[in-house]
Amino acid sequence: MMMDLLFSPLRVGGLELGNRLVFLPFYLAYPDVDNQVNDLVLDHYEEMAASGVGLVVVENASVEPCGLGLPRTLLVSDDRFLSGLARLAERIKGRGARAVLQIHHAGRYAHRPDRIAPSAVETWGALPRAMEQADIERVKAAFAAGARRAQKAGFDMVELHGGTGYLLPQFLSRRTNLRDDAYGGDPKRRMRFPLEVVEAVREAVGRDFPVGYRFMADEYMPGGLTLDDTIPFARELARHHPAYLSVMTGCYDSFQASPYKEDELKEAFMAPFAHAIKRAVPGIPVIAAGRIQSPATAERLLQEGMADLVGLARVLLADPLWPRKARGEIPGPIVRCLPSCSFCTKRIMDRKPSYCACWSKERRERFLQSLNSE
């Protein structure tokens, strides 16, 4: 099949991308326990950039310590992290891809005793502290400062993490936002905090610096966010001129429950949600995701106008040669990420740096040896 669109250039946020493939943010527990960039992080992202994708998004750089989801997560909360982040941006761009840093706050999903959230909704047996106005102002400022550091470190763009049920969509969802002040209640007030964060970041980095948004279209939870909620939010978000919307579904409350765990096995299962958001915000580039295994599927999504870009995460971890094989530069079949396999996720849940069960024996052994030499 000819890949007429998949490997065609696209202008996003004022920047030219070489093709429509994006390496999506995917947590692997590679950073040091002191939240710094290390060789594992550098080598991993250099390999993802060398794969041939046009855009690489680095995952989960938390804007403050109480927003850390897990211990081995990057921080962008202080200038001491700048040198490592600068090396990371340089490695990615040196391989020909555009570099994006995703800035993040886990909110109620933080594995911290000082976790905060829009409301005190029990999470994993713990009760987060409901945010006061001072917390709201501090977190907005932290997002803005984190974005400035990403810009200073040399990243081409910054992405706000509004997916996976983290802090920004926690304000949007009536499940997790029980407030009765200016930040809760009706849909417009629930949108206020994430929109203020977007605006604070835009002011911090300047209007010409691209700001993307990881966008949760559906929580897959009873009483949670659906397209009825998120399409109006997408339209409001579009007024702030995001560089793109990277559409995903589900949250930690739904990942192991039906129907998400069944849908997640299907190729391109998130693409219909990307299509719905794309129709709602014409003119804003939209990234589709959801286990897009085959180049033919990726090309079809673009040809049918369901998305503007195609995101790969575990699929690219399983076979970093996917783009070059799809383009015909390298012979041989693409190594498939097996839907029935959850090995990489189990490693993460055990708080161990993760790798793919599809890797060759030699590569797995090299990876484990590198961990032992730390």
C-alpha positions in Angstrom: 0.0 0.0 0.0 1.3 3.5 -0.9 1.8 5.7 2.2 1.0 8.9 0.4 -0.2 10.8 3.6 1.7 8.9 6.3 5.1 10.1 5.1 4.0 13.5 3.8 5.1 16.6 5.7 2.7 18.6 7.9 3.0 22.0 9.6 2.1 21.9 13.3 2.3 24.9 15.6 4.3 26.8 13.0 6.9 23.9 12.7 7.4 21.6 9.8 7.2 17.9 10.6 8.8 15.5 8.2 5.9 13.0 8.4 2.7 12.3 10.2 4.1 9.8 12.8 4.4 10.7 16.5 6.0 8.8 19.3 3.5 9.2 22.1 4.4 9.8 25.7 4.7 6.4 27.3 5.9 5.9 30.9 8.7 3.3 31.3 10.2 4.3 34.7 13.6 5.2 33.2 14.5 8.4 35.0 16.7 8.3 38.1 15.1 8.1 41.5 16.1 11.7 42.0 13.9 12.5 38.9 16.8 13.4 36.6 17.5 12.4 33.0 20.0 9.5 32.8 21.5 7.3 30.1 18.4 5.1 30.0 16.3 8.1 29.2 18.7 9.5 26.7 19.3 6.2 24.8 15.6 5.4 24.7 14.5 8.7 23.3 17.4 8.8 20.8 16.3 5.4 19.5 12.6 6.6 19.2 13.8 9.7 17.3 16.0 7.6 15.1 13.0 5.4 14.2 11.9 7.9 11.6 8.9 9.5 13.3 8.4 13.2 12.8 7.6 14.1 16.4 8.8 12.7 19.8 6.9 13.5 23.0 8.8 12.9 26.3 6.4 11.8 29.0 5.4 13.0 32.4 7.7 15.8 33.5 6.0 16.8 36.7 5.7 20.5 37.4 6.0 20.1 41.2 7.0 17.2 43.5 3.5 16.6 44.9 2.4 15.9 41.3 4.7 12.9 40.8 2.7 9.9 39.7 5.6 7.4 40.5 9.1 7.9 41.9 11.1 7.4 38.7 9.5 10.3 36.9 11.1 13.4 35.4 10.7 16.7 37.2 10.7 20.1 35.6 10.1 22.0 38.8 13.6 23.5 39.3 16.5 24.8 37.3 18.7 22.0 38.4 16.8 19.7 36.0 17.7 22.0 33.0 21.0 20.5 32.0 19.6 16.9 31.7 16.5 18.1 29.8 18.8 20.1 27.4 20.8 16.9 26.7 17.6 15.1 26.1 16.2 17.6 23.6 19.5 17.7 21.8 19.6 13.9 21.4 16.1 13.8 20.0 16.6 16.7 17.6 20.0 15.3 16.6 18.2 12.4 15.0 15.9 14.6 12.9 12.7 14.6 15.0 11.0 17.5 16.6 11.2 17.3 20.5 8.2 17.9 22.8 8.2 17.8 26.6 5.0 16.8 28.2 4.4 18.7 31.5 2.3 17.0 34.0 0.6 16.9 37.4 -0.9 13.6 38.6 -3.3 15.2 41.1 -5.2 12.5 43.0 -3.2 9.8 41.2 0.1 11.0 42.7 1.8 8.3 44.9 2.5 10.9 47.6 1.2 11.6 51.1 0.8 15.3 50.1 -1.3 14.6 47.0 -3.9 17.2 46.0 -7.0 17.2 43.9 -10.0 19.3 42.9 -12.0 17.5 45.6 -11.3 15.0 48.4 -12.3 11.9 46.4 -10.8 8.6 47.7 -8.2 7.2 45.4 -6.4 3.9 45.9 -7.4 3.9 49.6 -6.1 7.4 50.2 -7.9 10.8 50.5 -6.2 13.6 48.6 -6.4 17.1 50.0 -8.9 19.4 48.2 -7.1 22.3 46.5 -7.6 25.7 48.0 -7.2 28.9 46.0 -3.6 29.2 46.9 -3.0 25.7 45.6 -4.7 26.6 42.3 -2.5 29.7 41.8 0.6 27.8 42.8 0.0 24.9 40.3 -0.9 27.3 37.5 2.4 29.1 38.1 4.2 25.7 38.3 2.9 24.7 34.8 4.0 28.1 33.5 7.5 27.8 35.0 7.8 24.2 33.7 6.9 25.3 30.2 9.5 28.0 30.3 12.2 25.5 31.4 11.2 23.2 28.5 11.6 26.1 26.2 14.9 27.1 27.7 16.1 23.5 27.5 15.7 23.5 23.7 12.5 21.6 23.2 10.5 22.6 20.1 7.1 22.4 21.8 5.5 21.7 25.2 2.5 19.4 25.7 0.1 19.8 28.7 -1.0 16.4 30.0 -4.8 16.6 30.0 -5.2 12.8 29.7 -5.2 9.6 31.8 -7.5 11.2 34.4 -4.7 13.4 35.8 -5.1 16.8 37.4 -6.4 18.8 34.5 -9.3 16.4 33.5 -9.9 15.8 37.3 -11.3 19.3 37.2 -13.4 18.6 34.1 -15.0 15.5 35.4 -18.1 15.6 37.6 -16.9 12.3 39.2 -13.8 14.0 40.7 -14.8 17.7 40.8 -17.3 18.1 43.6 -16.6 21.8 44.2 -19.2 24.5 44.5 -17.0 27.5 43.9 -15.8 29.2 40.7 -13.9 26.0 39.7 -16.8 23.5 40.0 -20.4 22.9 39.4 -21.6 23.5 35.9 -19.4 22.5 32.9 -18.2 26.0 32.2 -16.8 26.3 35.7 -15.2 22.8 35.6 -13.4 23.9 32.5 -12.0 27.0 34.1 -8.8 25.5 35.7 -7.4 23.7 32.7 -8.2 26.6 30.5 -6.4 29.0 32.9 -3.4 26.6 32.9 -3.3 26.7 29.1 -3.4 30.5 29.2 -0.7 30.8 31.9 1.6 28.6 29.8 0.9 30.5 26.6 1.8 33.7 28.4 4.9 32.2 29.9 6.4 30.9 26.6 5.1 33.5 24.2 2.5 33.2 21.6 4.8 31.9 18.9 6.0 28.8 21.0 3.8 25.8 20.2 1.7 24.3 23.1 0.0 21.0 22.4 -2.5 19.2 24.6 -3.0 15.6 25.6 -6.8 15.3 25.4 -8.9 12.8 27.2 -12.1 12.3 25.2 -13.8 9.7 27.4 -13.1 8.4 30.9 -14.8 5.0 30.2 -16.4 5.3 33.7 -20.0 5.5 34.8 -20.8 9.2 35.5 -17.5 10.2 34.0 -16.4 12.3 31.0 -17.9 11.4 27.6 -17.8 13.2 24.3 -20.9 15.2 25.4 -18.5 16.8 27.9 -15.3 16.9 26.0 -16.4 18.2 22.7 -17.6 21.5 24.2 -14.3 21.6 26.1 -12.3 21.0 22.9 -14.1 24.0 21.3 -13.2 26.2 24.3 -9.6 24.9 24.1 -9.4 25.7 20.4 -10.0 29.4 21.3 -6.5 29.3 23.0 -4.9 28.0 19.7 -3.3 24.7 20.8 -0.7 23.4 18.4 -2.5 20.0 18.4 -4.8 17.8 20.4 -3.5 14.3 21.1 -6.6 12.3 21.7 -6.8 9.4 24.1 -9.4 7.6 26.3 -9.5 6.0 29.7 -8.1 6.6 33.2 -6.6 4.6 35.9 -10.0 3.8 37.3 -11.1 2.3 34.0 -8.0 0.6 32.6 -8.7 -2.8 34.3 -12.4 -2.7 34.0 -14.9 -3.4 31.2 -15.4 -2.1 28.6 -12.0 -0.5 28.4 -10.0 -3.7 28.9 -11.8 -5.3 25.9 -11.7 -2.3 23.7 -8.0 -1.8 24.3 -7.2 -5.0 22.5 -8.7 -3.7 19.2 -6.5 -1.9 16.7 -7.1 1.9 16.5 -9.8 1.7 19.2 -9.3 5.4 20.1 -9.5 6.6 16.5 -13.3 7.2 16.5 -12.8 9.6 19.5 -10.1 11.4 17.6 -12.4 11.7 14.6 -15.2 13.2 16.8 -12.8 15.8 18.3 -11.3 16.6 14.8 -14.8 17.3 13.5 -15.5 19.6 16.5 -12.3 21.7 16.1 -11.6 22.1 12.3 -8.2 23.6 11.8 -6.6 22.1 14.9 -4.3 19.1 14.1 -5.5 16.0 15.9 -3.4 12.9 16.8 -5.1 9.5 16.8 -3.8 6.7 18.9 -4.8 3.3 20.4 -2.6 0.4 19.4 -2.3 1.3 15.7 -0.3 -1.8 14.6 -0.2 -1.7 10.8 1.0 1.0 8.4 -2.1 0.3 6.3 -4.4 1.2 9.3 -2.4 4.4 9.9 -2.6 5.5 6.3 -6.4 4.7 6.2 -7.0 6.9 9.3 -5.4 9.8 7.5 -7.0 9.2 4.1 -10.4 9.0 5.7 -9.9 12.3 7.5 -10.1 10.7 11.0 -6.9 12.4 12.2 -4.0 14.5 10.9 -1.2 12.5 12.7 -0.9 9.0 14.0 0.6 8.2 17.4 2.6 5.1 18.3 3.7 4.1 21.8 4.1 0.5 22.8 3.9 -0.4 19.1 7.2 1.5 18.5 8.8 0.1 21.6 8.1 -3.4 20.2 9.7 -2.5 16.9 11.6 0.8 16.6 12.1 0.0 12.9 8.3 0.3 12.3 8.5 3.6 10.3 11.4 2.5 8.2 9.8 -0.9 7.4 6.5 0.9 6.6 8.4 3.2 4.2 10.1 0.2 2.5 13.6 1.3 3.6 14.2 -1.9 5.6 12.8 -5.4 4.5 11.0 -7.7 6.9 7.8 -7.9 8.8 7.0 -5.5 11.6 7.3 -7.0 15.1 3.8 -6.7 16.6 3.0 -5.5 20.1 0.9 -8.4 21.3 -2.5 -7.2 22.6 -2.6 -10.1 25.1 0.8 -9.1 26.6 1.0 -6.7 29.6 4.6 -7.4 30.5 5.8 -3.8 30.1 2.9 -2.6 32.3 3.6 -5.2 35.0 7.2 -4.0 35.2 6.0 -0.5 35.7 3.5 -1.5 38.4 6.4 -3.2 40.1 8.3 0.1 39.9 11.0 -1.4 37.8 12.3 0.1 34.5 10.3 -1.5 31.8 11.1 -3.2 28.5 9.3 -5.1 25.8 8.8 -8.9 25.9 9.1 -8.9 22.1 12.7 -7.8 22.2 15.4 -10.3 21.3 17.0 -12.3 24.1 20.3 -10.4 23.5 18.6 -7.1 23.7 16.8 -8.0 26.9 20.0 -9.2 28.5 21.8 -6.0 27.5 19.0 -3.9 29.0 19.0 -5.8 32.3 22.8 -5.6 32.5 22.6 -1.9 32.1 20.3 -1.7 35.1 22.7 -3.8 37.2 25.5 -1.4 36.4 23.7 1.6 37.7 
